[in-house]
Amino acid sequence: MLRAELRLARSSALVLVWLGFALLFFGVGAWLATSAAIAAGIYELTGNVFYGVGSVALANILGAIVVVYLMRGCWRDLALPRTRRAIAGLREPSP
């Protein structure tokens, strides 16, 4: 029973990996299409192609900066600072 359940879990994990790749592919496609639609809309409003492309590029750069800033907090949490301090406190000899 355990072997069957482990096989099922393994096959489900592999399916999840492939579905993750598919989600990434379709997500990037949707992002590119949305960016192109926004750039085309700004071009239609302003008549200048560089305003459309530049505004989409600027928005993507700002979004990347925000994501990197938020990721720094996650990386800091992954280092387990509170747990390390607690372990260090347990190793110190108590008076």
VEXVO-780253 format. One record per residue (C-alpha): residue number from 1; residue in three letters; chain; x, y, z. Coordinates in nm, 2 decimals. Layout:
! VEXVO-780253
site num->NUM, residuo->ALA, cadena->A, x->X, y->Y, z->Z
...
! end
This chain:
! VEXVO-780253
site num->1, residuo->MET, cadena->A, x->0.00, y->0.00, z->0.00
site num->2, residuo->LEU, cadena->A, x->0.28, y->0.24, z->0.09
site num->3, residuo->ARG, cadena->A, x->0.47, y->0.17, z->-0.23
site num->4, residuo->ALA, cadena->A, x->0.15, y->0.23, z->-0.44
site num->5, residuo->GLU, cadena->A, x->0.10, y->0.56, z->-0.26
site num->6, residuo->LEU, cadena->A, x->0.46, y->0.66, z->-0.30
site num->7, residuo->ARG, cadena->A, x->0.44, y->0.58, z->-0.68
site num->8, residuo->LEU, cadena->A, x->0.12, y->0.79, z->-0.70
site num->9, residuo->ALA, cadena->A, x->0.28, y->1.08, z->-0.52
site num->10, residuo->ARG, cadena->A, x->0.59, y->1.06, z->-0.74
site num->11, residuo->SER, cadena->A, x->0.38, y->1.06, z->-1.06
site num->12, residuo->SER, cadena->A, x->0.17, y->1.35, z->-0.93
site num->13, residuo->ALA, cadena->A, x->0.49, y->1.54, z->-0.85
site num->14, residuo->LEU, cadena->A, x->0.62, y->1.49, z->-1.20
site num->15, residuo->VAL, cadena->A, x->0.28, y->1.61, z->-1.34
site num->16, residuo->LEU, cadena->A, x->0.30, y->1.92, z->-1.12
site num->17, residuo->VAL, cadena->A, x->0.65, y->2.00, z->-1.25
site num->18, residuo->TRP, cadena->A, x->0.53, y->1.98, z->-1.61
site num->19, residuo->LEU, cadena->A, x->0.21, y->2.18, z->-1.53
site num->20, residuo->GLY, cadena->A, x->0.43, y->2.44, z->-1.37
site num->21, residuo->PHE, cadena->A, x->0.63, y->2.47, z->-1.69
site num->22, residuo->ALA, cadena->A, x->0.31, y->2.50, z->-1.89
site num->23, residuo->LEU, cadena->A, x->0.18, y->2.76, z->-1.65
site num->24, residuo->LEU, cadena->A, x->0.50, y->2.96, z->-1.69
site num->25, residuo->PHE, cadena->A, x->0.48, y->2.93, z->-2.07
site num->26, residuo->PHE, cadena->A, x->0.12, y->3.05, z->-2.09
site num->27, residuo->GLY, cadena->A, x->0.18, y->3.32, z->-1.82
site num->28, residuo->VAL, cadena->A, x->0.47, y->3.47, z->-2.02
site num->29, residuo->GLY, cadena->A, x->0.25, y->3.46, z->-2.33
site num->30, residuo->ALA, cadena->A, x->-0.03, y->3.64, z->-2.16
site num->31, residuo->TRP, cadena->A, x->0.21, y->3.89, z->-2.01
site num->32, residuo->LEU, cadena->A, x->0.36, y->3.96, z->-2.36
site num->33, residuo->ALA, cadena->A, x->0.02, y->3.99, z->-2.52
site num->34, residuo->THR, cadena->A, x->-0.10, y->4.23, z->-2.24
site num->35, residuo->SER, cadena->A, x->0.21, y->4.44, z->-2.27
site num->36, residuo->ALA, cadena->A, x->0.17, y->4.46, z->-2.65
site num->37, residuo->ALA, cadena->A, x->-0.20, y->4.56, z->-2.61
site num->38, residuo->ILE, cadena->A, x->-0.11, y->4.84, z->-2.36
site num->39, residuo->ALA, cadena->A, x->0.17, y->4.97, z->-2.59
site num->40, residuo->ALA, cadena->A, x->-0.06, y->4.97, z->-2.89
site num->41, residuo->GLY, cadena->A, x->-0.33, y->5.15, z->-2.69
site num->42, residuo->ILE, cadena->A, x->-0.08, y->5.42, z->-2.57
site num->43, residuo->TYR, cadena->A, x->0.04, y->5.45, z->-2.93
site num->44, residuo->GLU, cadena->A, x->-0.32, y->5.50, z->-3.05
site num->45, residuo->LEU, cadena->A, x->-0.37, y->5.77, z->-2.79
site num->46, residuo->THR, cadena->A, x->-0.05, y->5.96, z->-2.84
site num->47, residuo->GLY, cadena->A, x->0.05, y->5.88, z->-3.19
site num->48, residuo->ASN, cadena->A, x->0.41, y->5.81, z->-3.08
site num->49, residuo->VAL, cadena->A, x->0.53, y->5.45, z->-3.08
site num->50, residuo->PHE, cadena->A, x->0.81, y->5.53, z->-2.84
site num->51, residuo->TYR, cadena->A, x->0.56, y->5.65, z->-2.57
site num->52, residuo->GLY, cadena->A, x->0.38, y->5.32, z->-2.59
site num->53, residuo->VAL, cadena->A, x->0.70, y->5.10, z->-2.58
site num->54, residuo->GLY, cadena->A, x->0.87, y->5.32, z->-2.33
site num->55, residuo->SER, cadena->A, x->0.58, y->5.32, z->-2.08
site num->56, residuo->VAL, cadena->A, x->0.55, y->4.94, z->-2.09
site num->57, residuo->ALA, cadena->A, x->0.92, y->4.90, z->-2.05
site num->58, residuo->LEU, cadena->A, x->0.93, y->5.15, z->-1.76
site num->59, residuo->ALA, cadena->A, x->0.64, y->4.97, z->-1.59
site num->60, residuo->ASN, cadena->A, x->0.82, y->4.63, z->-1.63
site num->61, residuo->ILE, cadena->A, x->1.14, y->4.77, z->-1.49
site num->62, residuo->LEU, cadena->A, x->0.96, y->4.92, z->-1.19
site num->63, residuo->GLY, cadena->A, x->0.78, y->4.59, z->-1.14
site num->64, residuo->ALA, cadena->A, x->1.10, y->4.40, z->-1.14
site num->65, residuo->ILE, cadena->A, x->1.26, y->4.64, z->-0.89
site num->66, residuo->VAL, cadena->A, x->0.96, y->4.59, z->-0.66
site num->67, residuo->VAL, cadena->A, x->0.98, y->4.21, z->-0.69
site num->68, residuo->VAL, cadena->A, x->1.35, y->4.21, z->-0.62
site num->69, residuo->TYR, cadena->A, x->1.29, y->4.43, z->-0.31
site num->70, residuo->LEU, cadena->A, x->1.02, y->4.19, z->-0.18
site num->71, residuo->MET, cadena->A, x->1.24, y->3.89, z->-0.26
site num->72, residuo->ARG, cadena->A, x->1.51, y->4.03, z->-0.03
site num->73, residuo->GLY, cadena->A, x->1.27, y->4.00, z->0.26
site num->74, residuo->CYS, cadena->A, x->1.19, y->3.64, z->0.17
site num->75, residuo->TRP, cadena->A, x->1.56, y->3.55, z->0.14
site num->76, residuo->ARG, cadena->A, x->1.63, y->3.71, z->0.48
site num->77, residuo->ASP, cadena->A, x->1.35, y->3.50, z->0.63
site num->78, residuo->LEU, cadena->A, x->1.49, y->3.18, z->0.47
site num->79, residuo->ALA, cadena->A, x->1.81, y->3.23, z->0.67
site num->80, residuo->LEU, cadena->A, x->1.60, y->3.16, z->0.98
site num->81, residuo->PRO, cadena->A, x->1.75, y->3.45, z->1.19
site num->82, residuo->ARG, cadena->A, x->1.52, y->3.40, z->1.49
site num->83, residuo->THR, cadena->A, x->1.59, y->3.03, z->1.51
site num->84, residuo->ARG, cadena->A, x->1.96, y->3.09, z->1.49
site num->85, residuo->ARG, cadena->A, x->1.94, y->3.34, z->1.77
site num->86, residuo->ALA, cadena->A, x->1.73, y->3.10, z->1.98
site num->87, residuo->ILE, cadena->A, x->1.98, y->2.82, z->1.92
site num->88, residuo->ALA, cadena->A, x->2.27, y->3.05, z->2.00
site num->89, residuo->GLY, cadena->A, x->2.09, y->3.14, z->2.32
site num->90, residuo->LEU, cadena->A, x->2.06, y->2.78, z->2.42
site num->91, residuo->ARG, cadena->A, x->2.43, y->2.71, z->2.36
site num->92, residuo->GLU, cadena->A, x->2.54, y->2.99, z->2.59
site num->93, residuo->PRO, cadena->A, x->2.61, y->2.87, z->2.94
site num->94, residuo->SER, cadena->A, x->2.34, y->2.99, z->3.19
site num->95, residuo->PRO, cadena->A, x->2.47, y->3.16, z->3.51
! end
